[in-house]
Amino acid sequence: MKLWVHASILKSALLANAADKKNADDITKRALTKLDSNCSTKSSFSADGLLSTRKEQWVWVLSEVVSGSTQDLFATSAHNDLTSPSRHNNANAAADATLTIRVVDPESDYADKVVEIAREHINMLDGGRGVLPANTLEENQPLPSDLTQLTHLHEPAVLDCLHRRYQLPSGWEMYTSSGPILIAINPCRMVKALYDESTMKLYQRHGEQLANGRSGANNNNINNKDQVSSSSSSPPPHVFAVADSAYRGMMRGLDFARNKNSIEEKNESSALSNQSILVSGESGAGKTVTTKFLMQYLADLSRKVHSDHSTSGKLDKSSIEQRVLNSNPILEAFGNARTLRNDNSSRFGKFIEMRFSDRGRLLGAY
């Protein structure tokens, strides 16, 4: 069984295992030095190729159980309410519980170190949440595209899954779902065919299938759009899927409103069809680019419901859809600045409202 152990607990256990910090072996000393700093420096290239340095904290260490039982430890962690009968029943067993673990993280300075963790160390953190079970993610099995499919949903488990998906070579796994929420990690590189016209058509076809009551089976083993071109598979998480879901939800509400008799009922039902998409994140995460692709997808869907476009199938320069898309750079010119993480960072919050007709045609943006 594998566990995530908090760095502060590992540090306390290492000190307790050694008779004296001065007498600890070299491996333990290096481990304690790293835990004291509790910070590693990683270098990454920004989108424009400039080298940027970030200090990122990772306070969890992946380990495996050598001996001892985790049942008592996890049981009391789950029942940390003093009034809980389960806590009192397990208190005596947990007080003397000792867990021996081996650090299996190959990138750690304390890899392969065997450490005994007592209950007193686990109680250092509030609620005893310093030792958590790890998910079993086999290397030959596809990683889940939705975090709700994970057995354990806690900080190290979620971040580990996101990190594993981010490292996959195709780049499409920069997107991961968490129920209705889409998590995007900026790849800081160009990803082939991720936002081209054929990809938009892929998600539009899937959205039409869902709207008509037909959907394919979920497929987590997806590396590019060629693997999801058939109707038997659902496309992977994507910002286009979020935009499509919002548009279809709006159209369902408008269709419902058209079936109402009185003007008051129509207006009330139309208001209920309004949709909102919230894009949030730290500087350099890709919020502005994500908003651009959301608007691009919604404008393309709008183009398909009316004939105001050129014969080539592309947006006409004078069309309302193209004019809405062209307004985005103007908005960006009002308050951008250079930061440590982004050379063109938006220094303001944006609220963009796109208006559609009752037939789904884009009328304008505010």
C-alpha positions in Angstrom: 0.0 0.0 0.0 1.3 3.5 -0.9 0.8 6.6 1.2 1.3 10.3 0.9 3.2 11.6 3.9 3.4 15.3 4.8 7.0 16.7 4.9 6.6 18.0 8.4 5.6 14.6 9.7 8.5 12.9 7.8 10.9 15.5 9.3 9.6 14.9 12.9 9.8 11.1 12.4 13.4 11.3 11.0 14.5 13.3 14.0 12.8 10.9 16.4 14.4 7.9 14.6 17.9 9.4 14.9 19.3 9.5 18.5 20.5 13.0 17.8 20.4 15.1 14.6 24.2 15.5 14.8 24.6 11.7 14.8 22.2 11.1 11.9 23.7 9.6 8.8 24.4 11.7 5.7 21.2 10.7 3.9 19.1 11.7 6.9 21.0 15.0 7.1 20.3 15.8 3.4 16.7 14.9 3.9 16.3 17.2 6.9 18.1 20.0 5.1 15.6 19.7 2.2 12.7 19.5 4.5 13.9 22.6 6.4 14.0 24.6 3.2 10.7 23.0 2.1 11.1 24.5 -1.3 12.6 23.4 -4.6 13.5 25.6 -7.6 12.2 24.5 -11.0 13.0 26.1 -14.3 10.5 26.2 -17.2 10.2 28.0 -20.5 7.4 30.5 -21.0 5.4 30.6 -24.2 7.7 33.1 -25.8 10.8 31.0 -25.0 12.2 33.2 -22.2 13.5 31.2 -19.3 11.7 31.8 -16.1 12.4 30.5 -12.6 9.7 29.6 -10.1 9.9 28.4 -6.6 7.2 25.8 -6.0 6.4 24.1 -2.8 5.6 20.4 -2.7 5.1 19.2 0.9 4.0 15.6 0.2 6.2 12.5 -0.1 5.1 9.3 -1.8 5.9 6.3 0.4 5.0 2.6 0.7 4.1 0.7 3.8 6.8 -1.7 5.1 5.1 -2.9 8.3 2.3 -1.9 10.5 -1.4 -1.2 9.9 -2.9 1.9 8.6 -6.4 1.0 9.7 -6.2 2.5 13.1 -4.4 5.6 11.9 -6.9 6.4 9.2 -9.9 5.5 11.4 -9.1 8.1 14.0 -8.2 10.7 11.4 -11.7 10.3 10.0 -13.2 10.6 13.4 -11.4 13.6 15.0 -14.5 14.9 16.7 -14.0 14.4 20.4 -17.7 13.5 20.9 -17.5 10.7 18.3 -17.9 7.2 19.8 -15.7 5.8 17.0 -12.9 8.0 18.2 -13.1 6.8 21.8 -13.2 3.1 20.7 -10.1 3.5 18.5 -8.2 5.8 20.8 -6.3 3.1 22.7 -5.3 1.2 19.6 -4.2 4.3 17.7 -2.1 5.6 20.6 0.5 2.9 20.3 0.2 2.5 16.5 3.5 2.7 14.6 3.9 2.6 10.9 7.1 1.8 9.1 7.4 3.3 5.6 9.9 3.5 2.8 10.1 6.6 0.6 9.6 5.5 -3.0 9.9 8.9 -4.7 13.0 8.5 -7.0 13.5 12.3 -7.2 13.7 12.7 -3.4 17.1 13.1 -1.7 15.7 10.7 0.9 14.5 8.0 -1.6 14.6 4.5 -0.2 14.8 5.8 3.4 13.0 3.7 5.9 11.2 5.7 8.6 9.0 4.8 11.6 6.1 7.1 12.0 4.3 7.1 15.4 0.8 8.3 16.2 2.2 11.4 17.9 3.8 12.5 14.6 0.6 12.2 12.7 -1.3 14.2 15.3 1.0 17.2 14.6 -1.3 18.3 11.8 -4.9 19.3 12.4 -7.2 16.4 12.1 -4.4 13.9 11.7 -4.4 14.5 7.9 -0.6 14.2 7.5 -0.7 10.6 6.2 -3.1 10.0 3.4 -3.8 6.9 1.2 -2.5 7.1 -2.4 -4.5 6.1 -5.5 -3.4 3.0 -7.4 -2.5 4.4 -10.8 -1.0 1.6 -13.0 1.5 2.7 -15.6 -0.1 0.6 -18.3 -3.6 1.9 -17.6 -5.0 5.2 -18.9 -5.2 8.0 -16.3 -8.7 9.2 -15.5 -9.8 12.3 -17.4 -12.2 13.2 -14.6 -10.9 13.6 -11.0 -14.2 12.4 -9.6 -13.2 8.9 -10.8 -10.3 8.8 -8.4 -10.7 6.6 -5.3 -9.2 9.2 -3.0 -9.8 12.9 -3.5 -7.4 14.9 -1.4 -4.6 17.4 -2.2 -1.7 15.1 -3.0 -3.9 12.7 -4.9 -5.4 15.4 -7.1 -2.1 17.1 -7.8 -0.4 13.9 -8.6 -3.0 12.9 -11.2 -2.8 16.4 -12.8 0.9 16.2 -12.9 0.9 12.7 -14.5 -1.6 13.8 -17.2 0.4 17.0 -17.8 3.5 14.9 -18.6 1.9 12.9 -21.3 3.4 13.7 -24.7 0.3 14.6 -26.7 -0.4 17.8 -24.8 -4.2 17.3 -24.9 -4.1 16.1 -21.3 -3.4 19.7 -20.1 -7.2 19.6 -19.7 -8.8 17.5 -16.9 -12.4 17.5 -15.7 -13.6 17.6 -12.1 -17.3 17.1 -12.6 -18.6 20.2 -14.4 -15.3 22.1 -13.7 -12.5 22.1 -16.2 -8.9 22.3 -15.0 -6.4 23.7 -17.5 -2.6 23.7 -17.0 -0.7 26.0 -19.3 1.6 23.8 -21.4 3.8 26.8 -22.4 4.2 25.3 -25.9 2.2 24.8 -29.0 0.0 21.6 -29.0 -0.8 20.2 -32.4 -4.4 20.5 -33.6 -5.7 21.5 -30.1 -7.7 24.4 -31.3 -8.0 24.1 -35.1 -11.3 24.0 -37.1 -11.5 20.2 -37.2 -11.3 20.1 -33.4 -14.2 22.6 -33.2 -16.2 20.4 -35.5 -15.5 17.4 -33.4 -17.0 19.0 -30.2 -19.8 20.5 -32.2 -20.8 17.0 -33.5 -20.6 15.6 -30.0 -22.7 18.4 -28.7 -25.3 17.8 -31.3 -25.4 14.1 -30.4 -26.0 14.9 -26.7 -28.7 17.5 -27.7 -30.4 14.7 -29.7 -30.2 12.2 -26.8 -27.3 10.2 -28.3 -23.8 10.0 -26.7 -20.8 7.8 -27.1 -19.1 5.7 -24.4 -16.6 7.5 -22.3 -13.0 6.9 -23.4 -10.2 8.0 -21.1 -7.4 6.7 -23.4 -7.4 9.6 -25.8 -4.2 11.3 -27.1 -5.5 13.3 -30.0 -8.6 14.1 -32.0 -7.9 11.2 -34.5 -8.8 8.8 -31.7 -12.1 10.4 -31.0 -13.3 10.9 -34.6 -15.8 8.1 -34.4 -19.3 8.6 -32.8 -18.6 5.7 -30.4 -16.3 7.8 -28.3 -16.6 10.9 -26.2 -13.9 13.6 -26.8 -11.5 14.4 -24.0 -11.9 17.4 -21.6 -11.5 20.6 -23.5 -12.5 24.3 -23.3 -14.6 23.7 -26.4 -16.7 21.2 -24.5 -17.4 23.8 -21.8 -18.5 26.4 -24.4 -20.6 23.8 -26.2 -22.4 22.8 -23.0 -23.2 26.5 -22.2 -24.5 27.1 -25.7 -26.7 24.0 -25.7 -28.0 24.9 -22.2 -28.9 28.3 -23.5 -30.7 26.9 -26.5 -32.7 24.4 -24.3 -33.9 27.3 -22.2 -34.9 29.4 -25.3 -36.7 26.4 -26.8 -38.6 26.0 -23.6 -39.5 29.8 -23.6 -40.9 29.6 -27.1 -43.5 27.1 -26.0 -44.9 29.5 -23.4 -48.1 31.4 -24.1 -47.9 34.8 -22.3 -45.2 37.4 -22.8 -44.5 37.3 -19.1 -43.8 33.6 -19.1 -41.7 33.9 -22.2 -39.5 36.6 -20.6 -39.1 34.7 -17.4 -38.2 31.5 -19.2 -35.7 33.4 -21.5 -34.0 34.8 -18.4 -33.5 31.4 -17.0 -31.7 30.3 -20.2 -28.8 32.7 -19.4 -25.4 30.9 -19.0 -22.2 31.9 -17.2 -18.6 30.7 -17.6 -16.1 31.7 -15.0 -12.4 31.6 -16.0 -10.1 32.0 -13.1 -6.4 31.3 -12.3 -3.1 32.8 -11.4 -1.0 35.1 -13.6 0.2 33.3 -16.7 -2.3 30.4 -16.3 -3.9 31.2 -19.7 -7.1 32.9 -18.7 -7.0 35.5 -21.6 -6.3 32.8 -24.2 -9.0 30.5 -22.8 -11.5 33.4 -23.0 -10.5 33.9 -26.6 -11.1 30.3 -27.5 -14.5 30.3 -25.7 -15.6 33.3 -27.7 -14.2 31.8 -30.9 -16.2 28.6 -30.4 -19.4 30.4 -29.5 -19.1 32.6 -32.6 -18.5 29.6 -34.8 -21.6 27.9 -33.4 -23.6 31.0 -34.0 -22.4 31.2 -37.6 -23.8 27.7 -38.2 -27.4 28.8 -37.3 -27.7 31.5 -39.9 -26.5 32.3 -43.4 -24.5 35.4 -42.8 -21.1 34.0 -43.8 -19.0 33.7 -46.9 -19.3 30.8 -49.3 -15.8 29.5 -48.2 -17.3 28.6 -44.8 -15.1 31.1 -42.9 -16.3 34.1 -40.9 -16.8 37.2 -43.1 -14.7 40.2 -42.0 -17.9 42.3 -41.7 -19.9 39.7 -39.8 -20.9 40.3 -36.2 -19.1 37.2 -35.1 -15.8 38.4 -36.5 -16.3 41.9 -35.1 -16.9 40.4 -31.6 -13.6 38.4 -31.9 -11.7 41.4 -33.1 -12.7 43.4 -30.0 -10.7 41.2 -27.7 -7.2 42.8 -28.5 -8.7 46.2 -27.9 -9.8 45.2 -24.4 -6.3 43.8 -23.7 -4.8 47.2 -24.6 -6.3 48.9 -21.6 -4.3 47.4 -18.8 -1.6 44.8 -19.5 1.7 44.6 -17.8 4.8 42.4 -17.6 5.0 40.1 -14.5 7.5 37.4 -13.5 5.2 34.8 -14.9 3.8 36.5 -17.9 5.1 39.1 -20.3 1.6 40.2 -21.3 -0.4 39.8 -18.1 -3.9 41.3 -17.9 -4.0 43.6 -14.9 -7.8 43.8 -14.7 -10.8 41.7 -14.4 -13.0 41.3 -17.5 -16.7 40.8 -17.8 -17.8 39.9 -21.3 -21.5 39.5 -22.1 -22.4 37.9 -25.5 -26.0 38.4 -26.6 -27.8 35.8 -28.8 -31.2 35.8 -30.5 -33.9 33.4 -29.6 -32.6 31.2 -32.5 -29.0 31.2 -31.2 -27.6 33.9 -33.5 -24.9 36.1 -32.0 -26.1 39.7 -31.8 -23.2 41.4 -30.1 -21.0 41.5 -27.1 -20.7 44.0 -24.2 
